Amino acid sequence: MSADLVKQGEDLLDISVVLEEQIILHGIKDYSHAVVMLMGLLYALNIDYPKELRYTFEVIQKVLVTIGSENRSARVHGRRNRLFRKTV
């Protein structure tokens, strides 16, 4: 599961959402929309997050999108605090 980029030199030609080695959506214009579409598909289809990216997806879901944010794990809560901490 990923959002794949197709580039020609420095130009971005296409972004596709890939689930289980199948292109599900293509022709997406920017990476942020691809991530949102991927999250929406994972949520709608009730697909488990890949083990190695579990906390990344959990932070996106619970901190940025605020779905299920009341049930954050301690690790995600710490990542949220680091993300929003003001640096000097």
C-alpha positions, 0 to 999 in steps of 0.5 A, a space after each residue: 500500500 502506497 502512493 507512487 510517484 511517476 516523474 520525468 526529470 524534475 516534472 511530476 507526471 502522475 501519482 497513483 494509490 496502490 493497494 496490495 500491488 494493484 493501482 486503485 487510483 491514478 492521475 492524482 495531482 499532488 502528494 497530499 491528495 494521494 495520502 488523503 485518498 489512501 487514508 480514506 480507502 484504508 478506513 472505508 475498506 477496514 484494511 489494517 495498516 502495514 506493520 512497519 508503518 503502523 505508527 505513521 498511519 496512526 499519527 495521520 489518522 488520529 492527529 491530523 485527521 482526528 479520527 479516533 483521537 481519544 484512543 491514541 497510544 502513548 507513542 502516538 501521543 508523544 509524536 503528536 506532542 513533538 510535532 506540535 512543540 514550538 521550537 526556538 
